[in-house]
Amino acid sequence: MHRFLFLFVFFSGYTAFAQSFHNINNQAFARGEKFEFKIAFNSMLTGNLTAGRATLDVKPENKLFNNRSTFHAVGAGKTTGFIELFYKIDDRLESYFDEKAFVSWQFVRHTRENNYKKDDIVDFRQNERIAVSLNKKTKVPANTQDIISAFYYARTLDISALLPGDFIPIPFFLDDSVYQSKMVFKGRETVKTKLGRFRCLAIRPMVATGYTFDDPYPITVWVTDDLNRIPILIESELSVGKVKIELTSYSGLANPVEAEVRKK
């Protein structure tokens, strides 16, 4: 499931000689926001299957790190039903990131994917530009993000000037490494789901090719073209089939959903 959380990651990297915290103007979300998703899988072998459920939410709490307020965001996903005969997932990722600067202070990972298991806690010493995991101490750039905090930071960006084909740098920290990637802006589209029709921004993130992905741009993610930047729909071509992640409910939004196309 952590692979799908990569879909939400698109943000700008920073360069600075000394650590200086930014003051991000966040109008996109607030504590208490929650998204719920249905995950469907399609292949020649299985046909169309409901594969699992996922959630992404911002907890009400405010935990202090270095005397600074933070958001606590949690992403969780679990396979259900018949699909577990082939592939079983039970993942939970947590991020504590700065409420004003949106830099990561702590990242907690619990991953169970078939026989693969990964547990980790990463503490980010932002002033020292060091990330300390359970296994390693790694030098990191200024204002380093984890993959969860990056999604929330990205929602605050003004990308109204982007044109189809433009791309955004996407550095992030995971598995004791800083990854450099990019995300291509596909354009503006209207997307229809069971929740309704929404005006959206379509983004294609670059991913690592290999066992899961053959194409470096196999994923399209649609987020609402309004202040909320709600992830409405995600579609991905895998080596063994196709995955569709669809938003089924949302609550605790900071703004009205102005991107919804209502019937006249």
C-alpha positions as CSV (number, residue, x, y, z in Angstrom):
1,M,0.0,0.0,0.0
2,H,2.9,2.4,0.6
3,R,3.4,2.3,-3.2
4,F,0.0,3.9,-3.7
5,L,0.7,6.6,-1.2
6,F,3.5,7.7,-3.6
7,L,0.6,8.8,-5.8
8,F,-0.1,11.7,-3.6
9,V,3.5,13.0,-3.4
10,F,4.3,16.1,-5.4
11,F,6.2,19.0,-3.9
12,S,9.2,21.4,-4.5
13,G,12.6,20.9,-2.9
14,Y,14.5,23.7,-1.2
15,T,18.2,24.7,-1.2
16,A,19.7,26.8,1.6
17,F,23.0,27.2,3.3
18,A,21.5,27.3,6.8
19,Q,18.2,25.8,8.0
20,S,15.4,28.4,7.9
21,F,11.8,27.4,8.3
22,H,9.2,28.6,5.9
23,N,5.8,29.9,6.9
24,I,3.4,28.1,4.6
25,N,0.0,29.6,3.9
26,N,-2.2,26.6,4.4
27,Q,-5.8,27.0,3.2
28,A,-6.2,23.4,2.0
29,F,-7.0,21.4,5.1
30,A,-7.3,21.4,8.9
31,R,-7.2,18.9,11.7
32,G,-10.1,16.4,11.6
33,E,-10.0,16.0,7.8
34,K,-10.6,12.4,6.7
35,F,-10.7,10.6,3.3
36,E,-11.9,7.0,2.7
37,F,-11.1,5.1,-0.5
38,K,-12.1,1.9,-2.2
39,I,-9.4,0.0,-4.0
40,A,-10.3,-2.1,-7.1
41,F,-8.1,-4.5,-9.0
42,N,-8.6,-5.8,-12.6
43,S,-6.6,-8.5,-14.4
44,M,-7.2,-11.3,-16.9
45,L,-7.0,-13.8,-14.2
46,T,-9.3,-12.2,-11.6
47,G,-11.6,-9.9,-13.5
48,N,-12.9,-6.9,-11.6
49,L,-12.5,-7.2,-7.8
50,T,-12.9,-5.0,-4.8
51,A,-9.3,-5.3,-3.5
52,G,-9.3,-3.3,-0.3
53,R,-9.9,-0.1,1.6
54,A,-7.7,2.8,2.5
55,T,-7.9,5.9,4.7
56,L,-6.0,9.2,5.0
57,D,-6.7,11.5,7.8
58,V,-5.4,14.3,10.0
59,K,-5.7,13.6,13.6
60,P,-7.2,16.2,16.1
61,E,-4.1,16.1,18.3
62,N,-1.2,18.7,18.3
63,K,2.0,17.0,19.4
64,L,5.0,19.4,19.9
65,F,8.4,18.7,18.4
66,N,11.2,21.1,19.3
67,N,8.4,23.2,20.8
68,R,6.7,23.6,17.4
69,S,3.1,22.5,16.7
70,T,2.6,19.7,14.3
71,F,0.0,18.0,12.2
72,H,-0.3,14.2,12.7
73,A,-1.4,12.6,9.4
74,V,-2.0,8.8,9.1
75,G,-2.4,6.8,5.9
76,A,-3.6,3.2,6.2
77,G,-4.6,0.5,3.7
78,K,-5.7,-3.1,3.8
79,T,-6.6,-5.7,1.2
80,T,-9.9,-7.5,1.7
81,G,-11.7,-10.5,0.3
82,F,-10.6,-12.8,-2.6
83,I,-7.6,-10.7,-3.6
84,E,-5.8,-11.7,-0.4
85,L,-5.4,-15.2,-1.9
86,F,-2.9,-13.6,-4.3
87,Y,-1.6,-10.5,-2.5
88,K,-2.1,-9.5,1.1
89,I,-1.5,-6.0,2.4
90,D,-1.8,-4.3,5.8
91,D,0.0,-1.0,5.9
92,R,0.1,2.1,8.1
93,L,2.2,5.2,7.6
94,E,2.3,8.2,10.0
95,S,3.8,11.6,9.7
96,Y,4.3,14.4,12.3
97,F,5.1,17.5,10.3
98,D,5.4,21.1,11.2
99,E,2.2,23.1,11.2
100,K,3.8,26.3,9.8
101,A,6.8,25.1,7.8
102,F,5.4,21.7,6.7
103,V,8.8,20.0,7.2
104,S,8.8,16.4,8.6
105,W,9.7,15.8,12.2
106,Q,8.9,12.1,12.5
107,F,7.8,9.3,10.2
108,V,6.4,6.0,11.4
109,R,6.0,3.0,9.1
110,H,4.3,-0.4,9.6
111,T,4.3,-2.4,6.3
112,R,3.0,-5.9,5.7
113,E,2.9,-7.0,2.1
114,N,2.7,-10.7,1.6
115,N,6.0,-12.0,3.2
116,Y,7.6,-8.5,3.1
117,K,7.7,-6.7,6.5
118,K,9.1,-3.3,7.3
119,D,8.8,-1.3,10.6
120,D,10.6,1.9,11.1
121,I,10.6,5.2,13.0
122,V,12.5,8.1,11.4
123,D,13.3,11.2,13.4
124,F,14.2,14.3,11.4
125,R,16.8,16.6,12.9
126,Q,15.9,19.5,10.6
127,N,18.4,21.9,12.1
128,E,21.2,19.4,11.6
129,R,19.9,18.1,8.2
130,I,20.0,14.6,9.5
131,A,17.4,11.8,9.4
132,V,17.8,9.0,12.0
133,S,16.0,5.8,11.4
134,L,16.1,2.5,13.4
135,N,19.0,1.4,11.2
136,K,20.9,4.4,9.9
137,K,21.7,8.1,10.2
138,T,21.4,9.9,6.9
139,K,22.3,13.4,5.7
140,V,19.3,15.1,4.1
141,P,18.6,18.4,2.4
142,A,17.1,21.3,4.1
143,N,13.3,21.2,4.7
144,T,13.1,17.4,4.1
145,Q,9.8,15.8,3.6
146,D,8.5,12.3,4.1
147,I,6.0,10.8,1.6
148,I,3.0,11.7,3.8
149,S,3.9,15.2,4.7
150,A,4.8,15.9,1.1
151,F,1.2,15.2,0.0
152,Y,-0.2,17.7,2.5
153,Y,2.5,20.3,1.6
154,A,1.7,19.8,-2.1
155,R,-1.9,20.7,-1.5
156,T,-0.9,24.2,-0.4
157,L,1.0,25.0,-3.7
158,D,-0.3,27.4,-6.2
159,I,-0.1,25.4,-9.5
160,S,-2.6,27.5,-11.4
161,A,0.1,28.6,-13.9
162,L,1.1,25.1,-14.9
163,L,0.6,24.0,-18.5
164,P,0.2,20.4,-19.8
165,G,3.6,18.9,-20.0
166,D,5.1,21.0,-17.2
167,F,6.6,19.1,-14.3
168,I,7.3,19.6,-10.6
169,P,10.4,18.2,-8.8
170,I,9.5,15.6,-6.2
171,P,12.4,14.8,-3.8
172,F,11.4,12.8,-0.7
173,F,12.9,10.6,2.0
174,L,12.1,6.9,2.3
175,D,14.0,3.8,3.3
176,D,17.1,5.7,4.5
177,S,17.5,7.5,1.1
178,V,16.6,10.8,-0.5
179,Y,14.8,10.1,-3.8
180,Q,14.7,12.6,-6.7
181,S,11.8,12.3,-9.1
182,K,9.3,14.5,-10.9
183,M,5.6,14.7,-11.6
184,V,4.1,15.8,-14.9
185,F,1.0,17.9,-15.1
186,K,-1.4,16.3,-17.6
187,G,-4.1,19.0,-17.6
188,R,-7.5,19.8,-16.3
189,E,-10.3,17.2,-16.7
190,T,-13.8,16.5,-15.4
191,V,-13.9,13.2,-13.5
192,K,-17.1,11.3,-12.7
193,T,-17.2,9.0,-9.7
194,K,-20.0,7.7,-7.4
195,L,-19.6,10.9,-5.3
196,G,-20.4,13.0,-8.3
197,R,-18.6,14.9,-11.1
198,F,-15.6,17.1,-10.3
199,R,-13.3,19.5,-12.1
200,C,-9.9,18.1,-11.5
201,L,-6.1,18.6,-12.0
202,A,-4.6,15.4,-13.6
203,I,-1.1,14.6,-12.5
204,R,1.3,11.7,-13.5
205,P,4.0,11.0,-11.0
206,M,7.2,9.2,-12.0
207,V,7.9,6.0,-10.1
208,A,10.6,3.4,-10.0
209,T,10.3,0.7,-12.6
210,G,10.7,-3.0,-11.7
211,Y,8.6,-5.7,-10.4
212,T,5.5,-3.6,-9.9
213,F,5.7,-1.0,-12.7
214,D,7.0,-1.4,-16.2
215,D,6.4,2.3,-17.2
216,P,8.0,5.2,-15.3
217,Y,4.7,7.1,-15.6
218,P,2.0,4.4,-15.0
219,I,-0.2,6.4,-12.6
220,T,-2.7,9.2,-13.0
221,V,-4.1,11.0,-10.0
222,W,-6.9,13.5,-10.2
223,V,-7.3,16.1,-7.4
224,T,-10.1,18.7,-7.2
225,D,-9.3,22.0,-8.9
226,D,-10.2,24.1,-5.8
227,L,-8.6,25.0,-2.5
228,N,-9.1,21.5,-1.0
229,R,-7.1,19.6,-3.6
230,I,-9.1,16.4,-2.7
231,P,-7.7,13.2,-4.3
232,I,-10.8,12.0,-6.1
233,L,-9.5,9.2,-8.3
234,I,-6.2,7.3,-8.9
235,E,-5.6,4.8,-11.7
236,S,-2.5,2.7,-12.2
237,E,-1.2,0.2,-14.7
238,L,0.7,-2.5,-12.9
239,S,2.8,-5.4,-14.3
240,V,0.0,-7.8,-13.4
241,G,-3.1,-5.7,-13.9
242,K,-4.8,-2.4,-13.2
243,V,-5.6,-0.7,-9.9
244,K,-8.2,1.9,-9.4
245,I,-8.4,3.9,-6.1
246,E,-11.7,5.9,-5.8
247,L,-12.6,8.3,-3.0
248,T,-15.8,7.1,-1.3
249,S,-16.2,9.7,1.5
250,Y,-14.7,12.8,2.9
251,S,-15.3,14.8,6.0
252,G,-13.8,17.7,8.0
253,L,-12.8,19.7,4.9
254,A,-11.4,23.2,5.4
255,N,-13.3,24.7,2.4
256,P,-16.5,24.1,0.4
257,V,-16.1,21.7,-2.5
258,E,-16.3,24.3,-5.3
259,A,-14.9,21.9,-7.9
260,E,-18.1,19.7,-7.8
261,V,-20.1,20.0,-11.0
262,R,-23.7,20.1,-9.8
263,K,-26.7,19.3,-12.0
264,K,-28.7,22.3,-13.1
